[in-house]
Amino acid sequence: MFDPWRLKLLGDLASLGTVRAVAQAAHLSPSTVSQQLAVLEREAGARLFERAGRRLRLTAAGEALARRARSILDQMDAARAEAVALDDAGADGSGAAGGPAGRVTLGAFTSAANTFVLSAVLLLRERHPRLRVDIRELDPAESVEALRRGDCDVVVTADQFDGSAPIDPGITHTALASDRIVLVTAAAGARAWDASPVDLADHAGARWSAERPGSWTHGLITRACRRAGFEPDVAAVFASYAPLLAHVEAGLSVTLLPELAVDRRYKVRGHPLRDPLERSITAAVRSTAAARPSVAAVLAALTETAAAVAREERRREAP
């Protein structure tokens, strides 16, 4: 019999690459992780690891078991949720399951979390009171990897506008919304949005602000500006949108952001691009977990609330 916790460590090693990274993610010492992986290898009765210098690498058998591990853990979660639902149904004498139950961890990037994701969680609390949804704020660049590791059951993520996101057959995506990219500048007056498109190349001499390197928006600015023929002069780097938008509001920089991320409380102006850019927002789940009632309920709520936000945006932009 395999220990689920050790299978999780194996999956993390396949995803993160080093024992030290696994230890940091699991809040354990590297020696503890190594010991537990050695126990798993004995349980498997096959050589799962090999040494490459100071690093521990997966053998072909180790990679095969790591691929199976997430599926096994998802099936165990589904079995547990089903048992809880059936037990609750029997306890109240109704003889019928009371809808999705248990716990789902939902990862989402900042602008989604501030809008339709919170609405979805409120909707789920009303419709399915036995279902608990925990939220983790994750940059789109981090979210799918967190999903693969099992840190999240569902993630709201976004692709790069140039289609550079890799395709993973083990991950299922549900389309939620499209979000156009806008150039954000300080607003000279009260009008926050400008319908006339701008050429990105006209701002080659501007100072730019961005989120930290490795983030989705930093990659967006770099790719889009290079596509327009220049390297952006990044004058400010922030960990979140709030200080970034304050920097733009003060007239110290310009930036590129998805429209959903432009907080209308700041005196900034969003300009559509003459060469349009757009990101696709999706809800991603592991294919092995997609059929769980709790996961399906979260996907349905996200789809509903994202559509409501899109309708509100269209109404606001209507003349």
C-alpha positions as CSV (number, residue, x, y, z in Angstrom):
1,M,0.0,0.0,0.0
2,F,1.2,3.5,-0.8
3,D,1.1,6.3,1.7
4,P,-0.8,9.3,0.2
5,W,1.6,11.8,1.8
6,R,4.6,10.1,0.3
7,L,2.9,10.1,-3.1
8,K,2.4,13.8,-2.7
9,L,6.1,14.3,-2.0
10,L,6.9,12.3,-5.1
11,G,4.6,14.4,-7.2
12,D,6.2,17.6,-5.8
13,L,9.7,16.3,-6.6
14,A,8.6,15.6,-10.3
15,S,7.2,19.2,-10.4
16,L,9.7,21.2,-8.4
17,G,12.9,19.3,-9.4
18,T,14.9,19.3,-6.1
19,V,14.5,17.8,-2.6
20,R,15.2,21.2,-1.2
21,A,12.3,22.8,-3.1
22,V,10.0,20.0,-2.0
23,A,11.1,20.5,1.6
24,Q,10.4,24.2,1.4
25,A,6.9,23.7,-0.1
26,A,6.0,21.0,2.5
27,H,7.6,22.9,5.4
28,L,9.9,20.0,6.2
29,S,13.6,19.5,6.4
30,P,15.4,18.1,3.3
31,S,16.5,15.0,5.3
32,T,12.9,14.2,6.2
33,V,11.9,14.4,2.6
34,S,14.7,12.2,1.5
35,Q,13.9,9.6,4.2
36,Q,10.2,9.5,3.2
37,L,11.0,9.2,-0.5
38,A,13.4,6.3,0.4
39,V,10.5,4.6,2.3
40,L,8.2,5.1,-0.8
41,E,10.9,3.5,-3.0
42,R,10.9,0.4,-0.7
43,E,7.1,0.3,-0.8
44,A,7.1,0.4,-4.6
45,G,9.6,-2.4,-4.8
46,A,11.3,-0.6,-7.7
47,R,14.2,1.9,-8.2
48,L,12.5,5.3,-8.3
49,F,15.5,7.6,-8.0
50,E,19.1,8.0,-9.1
51,R,21.8,10.4,-8.0
52,A,23.0,13.1,-10.4
53,G,25.8,14.8,-8.4
54,R,24.0,16.2,-5.3
55,R,20.6,16.0,-6.9
56,L,18.0,13.3,-6.8
57,R,16.5,12.5,-10.2
58,L,13.5,10.3,-11.1
59,T,14.1,7.1,-13.0
60,A,11.6,6.0,-15.7
61,A,9.8,4.1,-12.9
62,G,9.8,7.1,-10.7
63,E,8.3,9.3,-13.4
64,A,5.6,6.8,-14.2
65,L,4.6,6.6,-10.5
66,A,4.7,10.4,-10.2
67,R,2.2,10.6,-13.1
68,R,0.0,8.1,-11.4
69,A,0.3,9.8,-8.0
70,R,-1.9,12.8,-8.7
71,S,-4.6,10.6,-10.2
72,I,-4.5,8.3,-7.2
73,L,-4.8,11.3,-4.8
74,D,-7.6,12.8,-6.8
75,Q,-9.5,9.5,-6.7
76,M,-9.0,9.3,-2.9
77,D,-10.3,12.9,-2.5
78,A,-13.4,12.0,-4.6
79,A,-14.0,8.9,-2.6
80,R,-13.8,10.8,0.6
81,A,-16.2,13.5,-0.6
82,E,-18.7,10.9,-1.8
83,A,-18.5,9.1,1.6
84,V,-19.2,12.4,3.4
85,A,-22.1,13.3,1.2
86,L,-23.7,9.8,1.6
87,D,-23.1,9.9,5.4
88,D,-24.8,13.3,5.7
89,A,-27.7,12.1,3.5
90,G,-28.3,9.1,5.8
91,A,-27.9,11.2,9.0
92,D,-30.7,13.5,8.1
93,G,-33.0,10.7,7.2
94,S,-33.6,11.9,3.7
95,G,-31.8,9.1,2.0
96,A,-30.4,11.5,-0.7
97,A,-27.1,13.3,-0.9
98,G,-27.3,17.0,0.0
99,G,-25.1,18.3,-2.9
100,P,-21.4,18.9,-3.1
101,A,-19.5,18.7,0.2
102,G,-16.0,18.9,1.4
103,R,-13.2,21.3,0.7
104,V,-11.9,22.8,-2.6
105,T,-8.8,25.0,-2.9
106,L,-9.2,27.7,-5.6
107,G,-6.2,29.6,-6.9
108,A,-6.8,32.9,-8.8
109,F,-4.8,35.9,-9.9
110,T,-5.4,39.3,-8.3
111,S,-7.9,40.9,-10.6
112,A,-10.0,37.8,-10.9
113,A,-10.0,37.3,-7.2
114,N,-11.2,40.9,-6.7
115,T,-14.1,40.5,-9.0
116,F,-15.9,37.3,-10.2
117,V,-14.0,34.8,-8.0
118,L,-15.3,36.4,-4.8
119,S,-18.8,36.5,-6.3
120,A,-18.5,32.8,-7.1
121,V,-17.4,31.9,-3.6
122,L,-20.4,33.8,-2.1
123,L,-22.7,32.0,-4.6
124,L,-21.3,28.6,-3.6
125,R,-21.7,29.4,0.1
126,E,-25.4,30.1,-0.5
127,R,-26.1,27.2,-2.8
128,H,-23.9,24.5,-1.2
129,P,-23.4,25.3,2.5
130,R,-21.5,22.0,3.1
131,L,-18.8,23.0,0.5
132,R,-15.9,25.0,1.8
133,V,-13.8,27.0,-0.8
134,D,-10.4,28.2,0.2
135,I,-8.7,30.9,-2.0
136,R,-5.0,31.3,-2.8
137,E,-3.8,34.3,-4.7
138,L,-1.6,33.1,-7.5
139,D,0.0,34.8,-10.6
140,P,-1.1,33.1,-13.8
141,A,2.6,32.2,-14.3
142,E,2.5,30.1,-11.1
143,S,-1.0,28.7,-11.1
144,V,-0.9,25.7,-13.4
145,E,2.2,24.4,-11.7
146,A,0.4,24.7,-8.3
147,L,-2.5,22.8,-9.9
148,R,-0.2,20.0,-11.1
149,R,1.4,19.7,-7.6
150,G,-2.0,19.4,-6.0
151,D,-1.7,22.6,-4.0
152,C,-5.0,23.7,-5.7
153,D,-8.0,21.9,-7.0
154,V,-9.1,24.6,-9.4
155,V,-7.1,27.6,-10.7
156,V,-8.3,30.7,-12.6
157,T,-5.5,31.5,-15.0
158,A,-4.8,33.3,-18.2
159,D,-2.8,32.6,-21.3
160,Q,-0.1,34.8,-22.8
161,F,-1.6,36.9,-25.7
162,D,0.9,35.3,-28.1
163,G,-0.3,31.7,-27.3
164,S,2.9,30.7,-25.6
165,A,1.3,28.8,-22.8
166,P,2.1,25.1,-23.0
167,I,-0.6,22.5,-23.6
168,D,-0.9,19.8,-21.0
169,P,-3.2,16.9,-21.7
170,G,-3.5,16.3,-17.9
171,I,-5.1,19.7,-17.4
172,T,-8.7,20.6,-18.5
173,H,-9.5,24.3,-19.2
174,T,-13.0,25.8,-19.1
175,A,-13.3,29.2,-20.9
176,L,-14.5,32.0,-18.6
177,A,-13.8,35.3,-20.4
178,S,-11.7,37.3,-22.8
179,D,-9.9,40.4,-21.5
180,R,-8.4,43.0,-23.8
181,I,-5.0,44.5,-23.0
182,V,-4.9,48.3,-22.6
183,L,-2.2,50.9,-22.3
184,V,-2.7,52.6,-18.9
185,T,-1.6,56.3,-18.5
186,A,-2.4,59.0,-16.0
187,A,-5.8,60.6,-16.5
188,A,-5.7,64.3,-17.3
189,G,-9.3,64.7,-16.5
190,A,-12.3,62.8,-15.1
191,R,-12.7,60.6,-18.1
192,A,-11.1,57.2,-17.3
193,W,-11.4,55.5,-20.7
194,D,-10.4,56.5,-24.2
195,A,-12.1,54.8,-27.1
196,S,-9.4,55.9,-29.6
197,P,-6.7,53.3,-30.1
198,V,-3.0,54.1,-29.6
199,D,0.2,52.8,-31.2
200,L,2.4,51.1,-28.7
201,A,5.5,52.2,-30.6
202,D,4.6,55.8,-29.9
203,H,5.4,55.2,-26.3
204,A,8.9,53.7,-26.8
205,G,10.5,56.6,-25.0
206,A,8.2,56.4,-22.0
207,R,9.1,55.1,-18.5
208,W,7.3,51.9,-17.7
209,S,6.2,50.2,-14.5
210,A,5.6,46.5,-14.1
211,E,5.2,43.7,-11.7
212,R,8.2,41.6,-10.6
213,P,10.1,39.7,-13.2
214,G,8.6,36.2,-13.8
215,S,5.0,37.5,-13.3
216,W,2.4,37.4,-16.0
217,T,2.2,41.1,-16.5
218,H,6.0,41.6,-16.6
219,G,6.1,39.0,-19.4
220,L,3.2,40.8,-21.2
221,I,5.0,44.1,-21.2
222,T,8.3,42.6,-22.4
223,R,6.7,40.6,-25.2
224,A,4.3,43.3,-26.4
225,C,6.9,46.1,-26.4
226,R,9.5,43.9,-28.3
227,R,6.8,43.0,-30.8
228,A,6.3,46.8,-31.3
229,G,10.0,47.2,-31.9
230,F,11.5,48.5,-28.7
231,E,12.8,47.4,-25.3
232,P,10.7,48.9,-22.4
233,D,12.5,51.2,-20.0
234,V,11.2,49.8,-16.7
235,A,11.5,52.5,-14.1
236,A,9.5,50.8,-11.3
237,V,8.8,47.2,-10.3
238,F,6.0,46.3,-7.8
239,A,4.6,43.2,-6.2
240,S,1.0,44.1,-6.8
241,Y,-1.3,46.3,-8.9
242,A,-2.1,48.9,-6.2
243,P,1.3,50.7,-6.0
244,L,1.8,50.1,-9.7
245,L,-1.5,52.0,-10.5
246,A,-0.6,54.7,-8.0
247,H,2.8,55.2,-9.8
248,V,1.0,55.5,-13.1
249,E,-1.7,57.9,-11.6
250,A,1.2,60.1,-10.4
251,G,2.4,60.5,-14.0
252,L,5.6,58.6,-13.3
253,S,5.1,55.8,-15.7
254,V,2.8,54.0,-18.1
255,T,2.0,50.3,-18.2
256,L,0.1,47.6,-20.0
257,L,-2.6,45.8,-18.1
258,P,-5.6,43.5,-18.8
259,E,-8.7,45.7,-18.6
260,L,-10.0,43.6,-15.7
261,A,-6.9,44.6,-13.7
262,V,-7.5,48.4,-14.1
263,D,-9.0,49.5,-10.8
264,R,-11.3,52.4,-11.5
265,R,-10.7,54.0,-8.2
266,Y,-7.4,55.3,-9.6
267,K,-7.2,58.3,-11.8
268,V,-5.8,56.5,-14.8
269,R,-6.9,56.1,-18.4
270,G,-7.1,52.9,-20.4
271,H,-6.3,53.1,-24.1
272,P,-7.1,50.2,-26.5
273,L,-4.3,49.3,-28.7
274,R,-4.3,49.8,-32.5
275,D,-2.8,46.3,-32.8
276,P,-5.2,44.6,-30.4
277,L,-4.0,42.2,-27.7
278,E,-6.3,40.0,-25.7
279,R,-5.9,37.3,-23.0
280,S,-8.2,34.3,-22.5
281,I,-9.2,33.6,-18.9
282,T,-9.9,30.0,-18.0
283,A,-10.6,27.8,-15.0
284,A,-8.2,24.9,-15.1
285,V,-8.5,21.6,-13.2
286,R,-6.6,18.3,-13.3
287,S,-8.4,16.0,-15.7
288,T,-8.5,13.3,-13.0
289,A,-10.4,15.7,-10.7
290,A,-12.9,17.3,-13.2
291,A,-15.7,14.9,-12.4
292,R,-15.7,15.5,-8.6
293,P,-19.0,17.1,-7.7
294,S,-17.3,19.8,-5.6
295,V,-15.0,20.7,-8.4
296,A,-17.8,20.8,-10.9
297,A,-19.8,23.1,-8.6
298,V,-16.9,25.5,-8.4
299,L,-16.5,25.5,-12.2
300,A,-20.2,26.2,-12.7
301,A,-20.1,29.1,-10.2
302,L,-17.0,30.7,-11.9
303,T,-18.6,30.4,-15.3
304,E,-21.8,32.1,-14.1
305,T,-20.1,35.0,-12.2
306,A,-17.5,35.6,-15.0
307,A,-20.4,36.0,-17.5
308,A,-22.1,38.4,-15.1
309,V,-19.0,40.6,-14.9
310,A,-18.7,40.6,-18.7
311,R,-22.3,41.7,-19.1
312,E,-21.7,44.5,-16.6
313,E,-18.6,45.7,-18.5
314,R,-20.6,45.8,-21.8
315,R,-23.4,47.7,-20.1
316,R,-20.9,50.2,-18.7
317,E,-19.2,50.8,-22.1
318,A,-22.5,51.2,-24.0
319,P,-23.1,54.8,-25.1
